[in-house]
Amino acid sequence: MARPKTIGEEKELRFRGSKRQERLSRIVVNSGGRLPPLRPEEFSPEQRRLAYEISTFYGGKVDGPHAIWIRSPELAEKTSRLNTQIRTYGKLDRRLFELTVLLAARHYRAQFEWCVHEPSALRAGLSEEALEAIRAGVPPKLRRADEKLTYRVVTEIMETGTLTPQSYGRAIEGFGEERLIEMVTVAGFYTLVAFVLNVFEAPLPPGREPPFEV
């Protein structure tokens, strides 16, 4: 039998519950031009739980693909788990992860995806000059051998949907099986994200201009 809660524990639980409700009351799920806003009073129990979890992880916001997927709670939960796995627990260097994401964003002109990941790529060590070249659709001058290989591998995947035997051999030699599998998964997942963002016209983060002409 569980021991009875103390008065202090009861107060702490009530406090946490009130703070949770306060945060939930301020969340507006802004999905973009093709889907109407989803307000807290419209949340199902599953959407309420997901909105709290997503907003806690993303600085109080539910935007971008999460604001779209949350309308299908089971799908939102599964995609969020995969995103967390490859973004937080993956073995791919952060520079190469962000470079892969931005190459997907550029290929599909996913405006929100670029705006969110460009600052992360700069913090990870990619240069402004390289990112500007990628944004403009020209080959970048990358500093490191692994960045150059990532650019070649991911660009070929984006353009052809596969790798030639020669490219595959170079990728395996450069990254090994596990990291190459992860890189292809990142490229595929953020292609999925780009489709969702583009089809439902997810709005840009506040203060950002579209990085691509459409």
N, C-alpha and C positions, 0 to 999 in steps of 0.2 A: 504494500500500500504506500502511495506517495505521501510524504510528510506534508502537513498543512503549511501554506505559505504564511510568512510573517506579515505584519502590517506594512513594513517597509517594502517587501517584495510586491505586495498587492498594489501599493502606490506606484511603484516603478512600472509595473505592467500597465496600469491605467495611464501613466504618463506617456509610455511608449505608444500605446494605442491612440492617445489623443494627438501625438506628434505625427503619427502615421496618417491619421484622418486629415490633419491640417495640411500635410504635404499633398495627399491625394486630392484635396479640394482645390488645389492650385494648378493641377495638371490639366492642360488641354492638349489633346493629341491632334496635332496639325498635320494632316496627311498630304495636303497639297491641293492643287487646282481641281483634280478629278474626284476627290473624295471629300465629303463635308467633315468639319471638325468633330471630334468625339469627346464629349465632356464627361466629367466624373459621374454625374448623375445618370449617365447612360451606360456606364460600365456594367458588364456582367461580373459575377464574383471572380471568374478567372481573369478577366481583363483588369479588374481592380488589383489583383495580386501581381500580375505581370507589369502593370503600369508602375506600381511601387518599386518592384525589383529593377526594372529598366531605368527609371528615373534616379534611383539610388546610385546605380553604376555610372550613369551618364550625366551627372551633375544636375539632377532635377528636371531633365528634359525627356520627352518621348517624341523624337522626330526622326526624319530620314526613313529608312526601311522599317524601323521598329513601329513607327506610327501607322504604317500600312499593314504589316504582318499582325499587329495586335488585334485586328478585326477577325483574325482566324487564330484564336489563342493557342491551339495545339501546334499549329505551324510556327507561330511566333516562338513558342518555347523550344522547339526542336532546332530552329535556325539559330536562336540565341545560344544554345549549347554548343553548336558547331563553331559559331563565331568566337565564343569564349575560348574554346579549345585551341583553335589555330592562332588567335590573336594574343592570348595570355599565356598559354602553356606550350606553344609550339617551340620547336628547336631551331627554326629558321631565324637567322640574324634579323634584328628589327629593321636595319637598312634595307635588306633584301625583301622583307615582308612588305614594307611600305612602297618600295619600288615596284613590286609586283602589282600591288593594289592600284597605284597610279597609272601603270601601263594599261590595266583593264579599264580604268576610268577614262583615260584618253581615247582608247580604242572605241569605246561606246559613247563617248561624250557625256558621261554621267557627271553632271555639274555638282550636285551635292557631294558625291563621293570624292571628287577632286578637292573641293573646298575643305572637307573634313580631314582628309589624309595628307594634304600638302604640308600643313604645319607639323604634323607628326613625322613626316619624311625629313624635314629640315632639322628637327630635334634629334633624329636618329643619325644624322651626319651626312645626308645627301646635300649637294650644293644647290644654291639658288639658280646658278647658270644651267646646271643639268636639268632641273625641274622645269625651267622656262623652255628649254629646248624640247623636252618631252611634251609639254603643253602645246607648243607650236607645231608638233608633229615632225620634228627633225631629229636625227640621231644625236644623242647627248655626248658630251665629253665627260665620261665617268672616270673616277679616280682609281678605283681598285679593280683587280681582275675579277673578283666574284660579282661585282656590280655589272661589269661588262658582259659576263656570261649570263647573268640573270636577264639583262636587257635582251640579249640574242635569243635566249630560250623562250622567254615569255612572249616576245614579239612574234616569234615563229608560231607558237601555239595560238596566239590571237588571230594571226593571219591565215593559218592553214588548219587549225584544229588538232594538230599532232606535231611530232618531231620526226625528222628524217633519221635513219640509222646513224648517220654521222653526228647529227646534233644530239641525239639521245646518248651516244657514247661519250661525247664531251660533257654533257650534263651529269651523267653518272660519275664520271671521273672527277668532276669539279665539286659535286655536292654529295655524292653517295645516294643510295636508294631512299633512305628515310626522308632526307631533306628535299630530294627531288619530288617525292610523292607529296610532301607537304606544300611545296611551291606550286605544283599543278593544282592541288586542292584549293589553295589561296586564290589562284587565278580563276578557277571555276566558281568559287563561292562569290567572289566580288564581281564576276560577270553576272551571276544571278542577281546580286544586289543592284548592279547597274540596270538590268532589265526592269526590276521592280521600281526603282527610282524614276526611270525614264517614262515607263508606261503610265504611272500614276502622277507624274509631274510633281515630284516632291519639291517643296520650296527650298531655296538656299538658306544657309544660316544667316542670321541678321547681319547686315553690313557688308555682305559679300556680293561681288559682281559675278556674272556667269563667266567662267574661264574659257568656254568654248562657244564658237558660233554654231548655230544649228540650222 
